[in-house]
Amino acid sequence: MGLVTSIGSKIINYGAKAINYGTRAVKVAPEVIFGKGADVFVSNAGKIARQAVKSDKSWVKSVIEGIKGGGKALEGSVAANAIAKGSLFQRAIGSLKSLPSTIATTTKAGVRAAQIKGTSSILGGVKGFFKGVGKKMPLLGNLMLIAFELPNVFKATKEEGIGQGAAEVVKAGGRLAGGALGSAVGSAICPGIGSLVGWVAGEWLASKVVGKSYTEQQEELAQKQQEALETLQTMGIDPSQLGGQPIQNPNQVAVNPQMNDPFVINPFIPYHNPYDMMNGNYYNSNMSNPYANDIMMQGLKFNTLG
């Protein structure tokens, strides 16, 4: 009884911790997705992890401490920004408004730096352009992803209900967070282009974790059904007949193998005696059937011979 109680207590504790971490993650998620929360998390987590490694702690413990420290720093940043800089929505709008000027400034700076070094001004301008874009990541990339994901969420909700729609929102949120964290890591490694590459890599990895969207699943299912349909048609099978009866080639004449009868007969139904008026065969007529009045011939079962 004591063992059961101990196990139950541990399960409850783990569940409570999971709920606690989940709630805290949801609170800071908007800052990670649309703000600079990912940068705060990654920079602090990396710094704390490196310090832990230098103090001879294992890599596993160092990473865990880094994640915890980065999370606490992120929560502090969210609270401070809410007080000093206003709501996240206001900051996101301001960041978008400054996007053209930021990119123009970094592009010009890249050109000037290239001219001073004597290198290609075009390559310098391209480098400066991506540096400006990187400064606005992950906000820019995530807004584009949201624009692509909204139709998927609406479609899932319309066709499958609110539950499926909510599931698609969670999937999209995971991909957004993955892109944001990837952007932060890429920026730390290589400012500018690293932010863009990191966002793409992070979003891709997150999509593998959360799985395919509802729209992607439906398209994949439709593709498989189309391939199956084409396979059936190639094999000469009528897809509309779920029982699987082959389509008859009009150029081929099927005959009764026992009687070698010249009439075209469906091989998938029992053979009918064309001279049997009692069974209502459509070949039975006084003009076309020379044995129409022959009682013995009408009673003879041709398909039982041989």
LUMSE-831647 format. One line per field, with one value per residue: residue number from 1; residue in three letters; chain; x, y negated, z negated of N, C-alpha, C in turn. Coordinates in steps of 0.001 Angstrom, whole numbers. Atoms other than C-alpha are relative to their C-alpha. Layout:
# residues N
nr (NUM	...)
rest (ala	...)
kette (A	...)
nxx (X	...)
nyy (Y	...)
nzz (Z	...)
caxx (X	...)
cayy (Y	...)
cazz (Z	...)
cxx (X	...)
cyy (Y	...)
czz (Z	...)
***
This chain:
# residues 306
nr (1	2	3	4	5	6	7	8	9	10	11	12	13	14	15	16	17	18	19	20	21	22	23	24	25	26	27	28	29	30	31	32	33	34	35	36	37	38	39	40	41	42	43	44	45	46	47	48	49	50	51	52	53	54	55	56	57	58	59	60	61	62	63	64	65	66	67	68	69	70	71	72	73	74	75	76	77	78	79	80	81	82	83	84	85	86	87	88	89	90	91	92	93	94	95	96	97	98	99	100	101	102	103	104	105	106	107	108	109	110	111	112	113	114	115	116	117	118	119	120	121	122	123	124	125	126	127	128	129	130	131	132	133	134	135	136	137	138	139	140	141	142	143	144	145	146	147	148	149	150	151	152	153	154	155	156	157	158	159	160	161	162	163	164	165	166	167	168	169	170	171	172	173	174	175	176	177	178	179	180	181	182	183	184	185	186	187	188	189	190	191	192	193	194	195	196	197	198	199	200	201	202	203	204	205	206	207	208	209	210	211	212	213	214	215	216	217	218	219	220	221	222	223	224	225	226	227	228	229	230	231	232	233	234	235	236	237	238	239	240	241	242	243	244	245	246	247	248	249	250	251	252	253	254	255	256	257	258	259	260	261	262	263	264	265	266	267	268	269	270	271	272	273	274	275	276	277	278	279	280	281	282	283	284	285	286	287	288	289	290	291	292	293	294	295	296	297	298	299	300	301	302	303	304	305	306)
rest (met	gly	leu	val	thr	ser	ile	gly	ser	lys	ile	ile	asn	tyr	gly	ala	lys	ala	ile	asn	tyr	gly	thr	arg	ala	val	lys	val	ala	pro	glu	val	ile	phe	gly	lys	gly	ala	asp	val	phe	val	ser	asn	ala	gly	lys	ile	ala	arg	gln	ala	val	lys	ser	asp	lys	ser	trp	val	lys	ser	val	ile	glu	gly	ile	lys	gly	gly	gly	lys	ala	leu	glu	gly	ser	val	ala	ala	asn	ala	ile	ala	lys	gly	ser	leu	phe	gln	arg	ala	ile	gly	ser	leu	lys	ser	leu	pro	ser	thr	ile	ala	thr	thr	thr	lys	ala	gly	val	arg	ala	ala	gln	ile	lys	gly	thr	ser	ser	ile	leu	gly	gly	val	lys	gly	phe	phe	lys	gly	val	gly	lys	lys	met	pro	leu	leu	gly	asn	leu	met	leu	ile	ala	phe	glu	leu	pro	asn	val	phe	lys	ala	thr	lys	glu	glu	gly	ile	gly	gln	gly	ala	ala	glu	val	val	lys	ala	gly	gly	arg	leu	ala	gly	gly	ala	leu	gly	ser	ala	val	gly	ser	ala	ile	cys	pro	gly	ile	gly	ser	leu	val	gly	trp	val	ala	gly	glu	trp	leu	ala	ser	lys	val	val	gly	lys	ser	tyr	thr	glu	gln	gln	glu	glu	leu	ala	gln	lys	gln	gln	glu	ala	leu	glu	thr	leu	gln	thr	met	gly	ile	asp	pro	ser	gln	leu	gly	gly	gln	pro	ile	gln	asn	pro	asn	gln	val	ala	val	asn	pro	gln	met	asn	asp	pro	phe	val	ile	asn	pro	phe	ile	pro	tyr	his	asn	pro	tyr	asp	met	met	asn	gly	asn	tyr	tyr	asn	ser	asn	met	ser	asn	pro	tyr	ala	asn	asp	ile	met	met	gln	gly	leu	lys	phe	asn	thr	leu	gly)
kette (A	A	A	A	A	A	A	A	A	A	A	A	A	A	A	A	A	A	A	A	A	A	A	A	A	A	A	A	A	A	A	A	A	A	A	A	A	A	A	A	A	A	A	A	A	A	A	A	A	A	A	A	A	A	A	A	A	A	A	A	A	A	A	A	A	A	A	A	A	A	A	A	A	A	A	A	A	A	A	A	A	A	A	A	A	A	A	A	A	A	A	A	A	A	A	A	A	A	A	A	A	A	A	A	A	A	A	A	A	A	A	A	A	A	A	A	A	A	A	A	A	A	A	A	A	A	A	A	A	A	A	A	A	A	A	A	A	A	A	A	A	A	A	A	A	A	A	A	A	A	A	A	A	A	A	A	A	A	A	A	A	A	A	A	A	A	A	A	A	A	A	A	A	A	A	A	A	A	A	A	A	A	A	A	A	A	A	A	A	A	A	A	A	A	A	A	A	A	A	A	A	A	A	A	A	A	A	A	A	A	A	A	A	A	A	A	A	A	A	A	A	A	A	A	A	A	A	A	A	A	A	A	A	A	A	A	A	A	A	A	A	A	A	A	A	A	A	A	A	A	A	A	A	A	A	A	A	A	A	A	A	A	A	A	A	A	A	A	A	A	A	A	A	A	A	A	A	A	A	A	A	A	A	A	A	A	A	A	A	A	A	A	A	A	A	A	A	A	A	A	A	A	A	A	A	A)
nxx (835	-904	-607	1013	154	-1204	68	1062	-472	-957	740	693	-1012	-446	1102	84	-1136	254	1020	-639	-872	827	651	-1027	-400	1070	-52	-1126	-18	148	-1253	-943	440	102	-941	-1406	-113	-881	-1378	-282	-100	-1176	-1239	-172	-167	-1356	-973	84	-488	-1466	-540	140	-1020	-1290	-55	-146	1264	223	718	1439	356	-256	1105	1206	-135	111	1411	716	-435	524	1429	208	-360	1069	1153	-331	23	1404	581	-613	462	1411	60	-761	167	1376	424	-714	622	-522	-1396	-44	396	-1119	-1088	364	-68	-1402	-654	-627	-1146	-1071	-628	-703	-1200	-996	-469	-956	-1190	-720	-655	-1117	-1037	-647	-809	-1180	-863	-379	689	1183	1044	1263	23	114	1385	794	-281	684	1439	357	-224	1200	1080	-282	381	1455	411	927	1310	353	270	1173	1202	228	484	1384	831	184	655	1391	952	-6	767	1405	470	111	1139	1238	259	-113	461	-866	-1105	-1058	-525	-889	-1207	-804	-577	-1129	-1067	-568	-762	-1267	-866	-405	-1008	-1205	-645	-559	-1193	-1019	-500	-868	-1245	-727	-518	-1148	-1127	-366	988	449	495	218	1362	920	-257	422	1466	455	-360	794	1393	31	-128	1234	1064	-179	436	1450	691	549	1235	1219	27	-1011	504	1068	-614	-695	1032	539	-1018	1	1223	-170	-930	718	957	-742	-435	1166	344	-1032	275	1280	1022	893	-70	1327	503	-832	-184	-1154	253	-794	701	-28	-509	1016	-597	-152	1257	-59	880	81	-1057	491	871	-511	1180	-406	572	-853	556	-794	-570	92	1335	253	371	1430	310	715	1215	883	995	516	-830	162	-1172	469	-149	1141	1082	383	-675	-1439	-273	673	493	879	1147	-494	-22	-1201	-1173	107	-314	-1384	-899	-1260	-1148	-357	-650	-1463)
nyy (1206	1137	174	590	1398	727	173	960	1332	464	324	1275	1058	220	639	1395	723	143	1050	1265	394	275	1301	1037	48	674	1433	657	-378	1145	765	-803	-58	1305	955	-386	-963	-1102	471	51	-1369	-686	617	-312	-1442	-335	522	-797	-1344	56	157	-1283	-901	424	-406	-1468	-721	-788	706	-121	949	1355	365	181	1283	1063	151	622	1393	760	180	1024	1288	354	462	1334	946	232	879	1326	642	370	1228	1105	224	-193	-1351	-670	409	1321	-139	-700	960	932	-705	-120	1335	378	-994	556	849	-840	-709	990	424	-1077	-217	1073	-238	-1111	505	849	-860	-704	975	279	-1181	-236	-1191	272	761	-735	-1015	712	408	-1197	-366	968	-242	-1139	392	723	-982	-790	759	-54	-1381	-875	613	11	-1369	-552	611	-651	-1351	126	269	-1263	-985	365	-792	-1383	-33	202	-1199	-1081	303	-119	-1373	-979	519	876	-781	-93	1353	294	-803	655	1193	-466	-367	1233	640	-710	363	1390	22	-619	969	1082	-497	-238	1307	510	-782	381	1351	-76	-602	861	1089	327	-1147	-1094	99	-534	-1435	-622	-44	-1066	-1292	-198	-271	-1327	-994	18	-622	-1448	-403	166	-754	718	732	-637	156	-890	-1369	-185	-51	-1284	-1017	123	-494	-1460	-487	159	-1041	-1273	19	-228	-1394	-825	195	-693	-1428	-291	-182	1142	470	239	-1266	-330	-1440	-301	-730	559	648	-833	627	-205	-684	-1400	-720	-1067	-1101	-1084	-945	-1365	-177	749	696	1235	1196	712	-256	502	-1181	103	-406	-1383	-156	-217	-671	963	-609	-290	1052	37	920	1367	497	970	-563	-857	521	-1009	236	-244	-1261	-1091	-1007	701	-845	-1350	-114	-734	877	1050	-549	-467	967	-39	341	-1116	-1037	-15)
nzz (0	66	-1321	-871	419	-423	-1451	-266	399	-1002	-1218	243	23	-1368	-719	441	-587	-1433	-163	354	-1097	-1165	191	-141	-1412	-738	309	-666	-1415	-908	-42	-789	-1391	-649	549	94	1089	-379	154	1437	495	-547	490	1428	146	-431	965	1228	-299	-121	1355	686	-542	548	1406	-23	20	-1212	-1054	240	1062	-495	-901	817	695	-991	-374	1127	122	-1127	211	1036	-590	-925	791	510	-1114	-365	1020	-103	-1231	157	797	-576	-1429	-422	-335	-1083	-1258	-345	-391	-1279	-1029	-151	-685	-1410	-613	-197	-847	-1212	322	529	-1118	-818	727	20	-1372	-293	820	-624	-1209	430	571	-1112	-731	818	-71	-1380	-498	-809	696	-143	1056	1267	149	278	1383	855	-107	847	1392	408	132	1197	1192	144	226	-724	-214	-1414	-440	674	-564	-1282	279	474	-1173	-714	853	294	-806	484	1251	-347	-692	975	873	-770	-423	1080	1273	784	555	-1002	-187	1120	-186	-1032	621	812	-936	-547	1077	140	-1122	203	1061	-542	-875	811	691	-1021	-412	1065	-31	-1204	185	915	-727	-1133	-75	-1342	-751	940	533	-1007	-130	1254	62	-905	599	1214	-383	-614	1066	789	-797	104	1344	167	-1041	-1142	226	-498	-1458	-560	131	-972	-1325	-91	-157	-1356	-908	95	-632	-1437	-440	49	-1107	-1234	20	-320	-1413	-779	118	-634	1029	131	1394	571	526	1156	15	-812	-1229	-1094	-1095	-1198	-1205	-1050	-1140	331	104	994	-375	967	-336	-134	-1161	-1134	-486	-696	604	950	1327	1130	664	1454	434	-456	-1405	-249	-1256	-860	-550	1128	140	1362	808	-484	-699	-983	-1331	-275	-844	-975	-1269	86	662	-742	946	925	350	322	1466	441	-105	1015	1316	52	647	-736	833	892	-784	50)
caxx (0	2878	4480	1250	876	4467	4011	737	2352	5178	2741	761	3947	5157	1727	1669	5149	4137	1060	3145	5765	3070	1245	4446	5372	1988	2420	5804	4996	3709	6950	8949	6877	6415	9000	12630	11886	13712	16883	16657	16115	18886	21524	20913	20571	23843	25689	24458	25185	28756	29343	28052	30409	33366	32465	32978	29308	28130	26706	23264	23173	24637	21937	19193	20526	20816	17212	15946	18047	17005	13356	13600	15384	12658	9910	11717	12097	8401	7404	9881	8819	5163	5890	8441	7559	3850	1986	3487	1021	2203	5842	5147	3364	6242	8748	6842	6615	10372	11078	11645	13932	15893	16524	17453	19927	21634	21802	23509	25857	26760	27554	29756	31596	32299	33592	35945	37298	37535	35206	32025	29496	26686	27614	27999	24513	23059	24783	23435	19931	19857	21281	18299	15885	17607	16978	13262	13226	11350	8515	8627	8841	6197	3723	4189	3691	518	-826	-276	-1676	-4929	-6676	-5636	-7114	-10368	-10653	-10010	-12575	-15206	-14803	-13943	-15114	-13583	-11458	-9514	-9217	-7703	-5273	-4134	-3598	-1353	610	1043	2152	4800	6142	6165	8084	10500	11164	11721	14174	15975	16277	17783	20317	21229	21651	23989	26122	26061	24249	22169	21838	22058	18709	16961	18626	17994	14325	13860	15705	13841	10434	11255	12370	9283	7024	8530	7694	4108	3280	1623	-1183	-4780	-4546	-1347	-2934	-5979	-3800	-1722	-4885	-6258	-2966	-3010	-6619	-5741	-2809	-5030	-7641	-5055	-3747	-7241	-7884	-4579	-5590	-8962	-11009	-14020	-13387	-17108	-17685	-16352	-16848	-14175	-15738	-13384	-14418	-15361	-13380	-15919	-13444	-13345	-16144	-16704	-18147	-19267	-16231	-18414	-20817	-18757	-21945	-21659	-23745	-21906	-22382	-21243	-18782	-19533	-23202	-24556	-24953	-28518	-29889	-30848	-33531	-35203	-38390	-39279	-36392	-37368	-34155	-34341	-33221	-36448	-38765	-40651	-38777	-35210	-35533	-36171	-36831	-39283	-42075	-39861	-40624	-37696	-35168	-36487	-36062	-32527	-29930	-27044	-24854	-24843	-23341	-19698)
cayy (0	-2315	-1696	-2521	-5706	-6709	-6135	-8036	-10932	-11115	-11063	-13909	-15916	-15407	-16347	-19510	-20479	-19845	-22033	-24745	-24746	-24606	-27600	-29619	-28681	-29839	-33206	-33912	-32332	-35580	-37322	-34464	-34398	-38109	-39826	-39370	-36737	-34037	-36131	-36681	-32994	-31737	-34257	-33673	-29916	-29715	-31887	-29903	-26579	-27628	-28732	-25392	-23514	-25563	-24587	-20909	-20017	-17411	-18469	-17211	-19204	-22223	-22175	-21759	-24678	-26736	-26078	-26922	-30078	-31167	-30622	-32722	-35488	-35405	-35714	-38686	-40315	-39879	-41516	-44392	-45057	-45123	-47920	-49956	-49495	-48834	-45827	-43280	-44291	-47892	-46839	-44465	-47185	-49577	-46975	-46428	-50170	-50524	-47537	-49529	-52080	-49387	-47386	-50524	-51581	-48188	-47841	-51219	-50376	-47121	-48937	-51488	-48776	-46895	-50056	-50761	-47194	-47324	-44397	-44085	-46731	-44510	-41667	-44185	-45507	-41993	-41235	-44442	-43654	-40266	-41811	-44166	-41308	-39338	-42125	-41791	-38039	-36140	-38657	-38907	-35168	-34324	-36818	-35258	-31790	-32920	-34254	-30823	-28916	-30848	-29192	-25802	-26578	-27842	-24784	-22352	-24094	-24182	-20537	-18820	-21146	-23376	-20569	-20071	-23818	-24140	-21332	-23189	-26347	-24393	-22970	-26409	-27780	-25081	-25912	-29622	-29043	-26728	-29351	-32027	-29916	-28852	-32469	-33387	-30555	-31457	-35104	-34171	-32109	-34418	-37759	-38694	-35744	-33380	-34662	-33803	-30401	-29627	-30515	-28209	-25381	-25883	-25984	-22849	-20923	-22022	-20915	-17426	-17345	-18645	-16772	-17743	-20257	-19293	-20656	-18728	-15535	-16016	-16688	-13597	-11486	-12833	-12039	-8458	-8021	-9345	-6948	-4038	-5066	-5169	-1761	-247	-1752	-384	3066	2760	2565	298	-1832	-2498	1177	1663	5383	5262	6545	6145	3815	5764	4896	4333	5773	9115	11674	13843	17247	20179	22499	25616	25011	22663	20643	17757	15423	12757	13698	12027	14552	13332	14428	17983	19248	19102	21404	19089	21621	21694	19634	20514	18374	15335	15100	12116	14264	16262	15388	17472	15852	16161	19429	22497	24577	22115	24716	27702	28669	31095	28542	25877	28197	29188	27484	26695	25257	28579	30562	31569)
cazz (0	-847	2581	4377	2350	3123	6853	6842	5010	7551	10443	8899	8300	11857	13172	11095	12326	15936	15542	13900	16658	19313	17857	17640	21210	22501	20761	22358	25755	27345	26414	27950	31132	31789	29643	28636	26032	27988	28049	24306	23636	25923	24805	21096	21439	23363	20870	17860	19545	20385	16818	15553	17883	16668	13104	14078	14246	16754	20102	19141	15892	17661	20337	17734	15711	18874	19844	16369	16195	19668	18807	15652	17556	20184	17574	16039	19440	20221	16948	17420	21020	20056	17584	19515	23193	23226	24526	26864	29562	29455	29664	32557	34533	33870	35016	38269	38942	38598	40907	44164	42527	40691	43865	45814	43107	42849	46656	47031	44185	45910	49154	47368	45439	48685	50404	47505	47657	51442	51947	54008	53017	54343	52006	49211	49876	49913	46623	45123	46410	44722	41587	41484	42107	39360	36899	37530	37189	35866	36067	39851	40475	37917	39324	42747	41266	39506	42805	44365	41376	40905	43898	42534	39101	40622	42862	40003	37802	40550	41579	38283	35537	32887	31464	34672	35103	31637	32418	35538	33490	31110	34046	35552	32182	31910	35353	34551	31331	33136	35772	33147	31150	34311	35352	31995	32178	35754	34836	31986	34362	37373	37011	40029	42378	39410	38137	41388	41757	38106	38391	41372	39615	36333	37999	40001	36919	34992	37862	37614	33913	34071	37274	40527	40613	41333	44887	45557	44253	46478	49526	48786	48432	51707	53424	52144	53277	56726	56993	55921	58495	61267	60204	60343	63765	65035	63811	65595	62415	62121	58965	58580	57895	54408	54896	57558	60800	63800	66576	69715	72798	75608	78126	76343	76618	73556	74369	72312	72108	71972	74828	77042	77374	79894	77728	75689	72058	68840	67331	63809	63745	64063	67595	68958	71606	74518	75557	72142	72347	68772	67441	69469	71516	73842	76759	76450	79293	81773	84640	83367	81442	83642	80505	78951	79027	78263	74648	74440	75649	73254	70286	71203	68956	71300	68568	66720	69574	69718)
cxx (871	646	-968	-188	1170	-14	-1056	413	974	-698	-699	991	495	-1083	-125	1130	-229	-1016	606	887	-804	-669	982	448	-1038	62	1111	29	-194	1274	1052	-347	73	1009	1432	216	936	1459	403	219	1304	1288	259	206	1408	1044	16	539	1527	661	-66	1049	1371	164	-8	-1312	-179	-782	-1508	-457	183	-1134	-1276	49	-138	-1440	-791	370	-520	-1487	-301	341	-1077	-1223	250	-51	-1426	-645	551	-489	-1447	-139	619	-367	-1420	-281	815	-549	548	1446	129	-365	1132	1164	-287	115	1440	741	644	1242	1171	741	785	1312	1084	540	1038	1300	838	756	1216	1152	756	908	1277	1000	487	-621	-1246	-1067	-1349	-124	-125	-1424	-911	197	-700	-1506	-420	259	-1210	-1187	185	-384	-1499	-529	-51	-1339	-431	-368	-1255	-1304	-336	-555	-1454	-948	-272	-815	-1464	-1003	-81	-839	-1488	-583	-207	-1208	-1321	-350	-32	-457	1068	1194	1168	619	968	1313	919	640	1225	1174	686	832	1355	970	489	1097	1314	758	666	1289	1130	619	969	1341	841	615	1220	1234	506	-1051	-354	-597	-282	-1403	-1003	157	-478	-1503	-539	274	-855	-1450	-129	82	-1277	-1144	106	-482	-1523	-785	-587	-1318	-1178	-65	1000	-454	-1082	557	722	-994	-586	984	40	-1237	104	924	-677	-993	691	482	-1140	-368	1010	-237	-1327	-1106	-808	5	-1362	-613	909	210	1111	-271	810	-875	141	500	-990	545	205	-1368	167	-1003	3	1039	-512	-753	509	-1123	400	-555	984	-638	924	569	-169	-1400	-241	-457	-1492	-185	-796	-1283	-1042	-973	-501	776	-21	1205	-432	210	-1211	-1042	-295	753	1476	332	-734	-573	-973	-1166	389	145	1252	1239	-36	378	1440	909	1372	1197	355	686	1507	453)
cyy (-1257	-285	-669	-1479	-847	-272	-1027	-1417	-567	-398	-1349	-1160	-324	-699	-1472	-833	-242	-1102	-1376	-506	-348	-1361	-1142	-144	-733	-1512	-725	285	-1192	-832	738	-78	-1354	-1030	508	1009	1147	-387	-27	1405	659	-577	343	1492	428	-444	839	1407	21	-149	1321	999	-342	409	1525	758	748	-811	36	-1002	-1433	-473	-257	-1330	-1165	-256	-680	-1477	-874	-264	-1076	-1391	-482	-512	-1391	-1048	-338	-976	-1423	-743	-462	-1314	-1179	-323	225	1442	573	-425	-1350	85	692	-935	-991	633	142	-1345	-397	964	-614	-837	815	713	-970	-423	1069	288	-1048	195	1132	-432	-825	841	745	-938	-322	1159	277	1259	-410	-732	712	1056	-645	-445	1175	434	-945	186	1132	-296	-753	917	816	-718	57	1428	221	-623	94	1401	574	-611	613	1408	-26	-226	1284	992	-318	763	1453	140	-143	1255	1154	-208	213	1459	991	-516	-786	745	96	-1362	-384	769	-635	-1275	381	378	-1244	-724	661	-350	-1433	-108	610	-939	-1119	432	278	-1295	-566	733	-398	-1376	-9	560	-923	-1098	-322	1204	1181	-5	619	1515	733	96	1126	1372	298	323	1390	1101	75	666	1515	525	-44	761	-894	-683	761	-57	933	1455	295	95	1326	1141	-19	539	1527	595	-93	1075	1369	102	298	1447	933	-108	691	1497	389	245	-1275	-465	-206	1271	437	1493	455	838	-627	-646	864	-802	251	728	1487	642	1124	1072	1033	1062	1413	201	-717	-794	-1312	-1265	-627	100	-591	1194	-6	290	1420	42	294	647	-951	566	279	-1148	-135	-983	-1419	-562	-904	486	854	-757	1056	-156	390	1346	1122	1052	-609	858	1421	117	683	-895	-1104	508	445	-1076	82	-255	1087	1109	-74	201)
czz (0	1340	960	-311	461	1492	382	-326	1017	1292	-138	36	1405	824	-347	593	1493	259	-273	1133	1247	-79	193	1451	843	-219	765	1503	939	131	834	1481	691	-498	51	-1118	314	-151	-1472	-552	444	-568	-1462	-235	388	-992	-1275	224	101	-1371	-770	489	-561	-1456	-142	-186	1320	1032	-226	-1053	467	905	-793	-739	971	399	-1116	-142	1117	-139	-1033	535	964	-742	-569	1095	413	-977	121	1235	-112	-751	738	1447	502	384	1164	1353	461	480	1350	1147	258	746	1492	722	305	933	1240	-312	-528	1125	883	-663	39	1406	389	-789	580	1240	-380	-552	1102	790	-765	77	1422	589	776	-813	91	-1095	-1368	-266	-327	-1457	-971	13	-935	-1477	-530	-179	-1265	-1274	-266	-106	-1512	348	1454	487	-619	505	1354	-209	-467	1184	787	-820	-276	868	-458	-1263	292	659	-980	-918	724	271	-1157	-1368	-759	-578	957	263	-1102	121	1047	-531	-836	899	561	-1045	-215	1109	-127	-1055	491	918	-774	-706	991	483	-1028	-13	1219	-108	-917	706	1104	147	1449	683	-904	-577	963	133	-1248	-120	868	-616	-1229	310	588	-1059	-837	756	-34	-1349	-113	1063	1083	-357	585	1526	663	-70	1025	1421	210	204	1404	1030	9	677	1519	556	4	1149	1323	87	379	1479	903	8	653	-984	-125	-1457	-641	-570	-1136	-123	915	1224	1127	1057	1252	1187	1126	1214	-243	-177	-1002	370	-1095	350	232	1318	1243	674	662	-614	-996	-1367	-1049	-763	-1505	-529	515	1449	124	1359	884	581	-1077	-186	-1421	-863	540	703	1146	1436	402	820	1053	1313	-69	-585	742	-916	-1009	-455	-350	-1503	-484	52	-1042	-1368	-142	-563	669	-891	-985	764	-138	-1394)
***
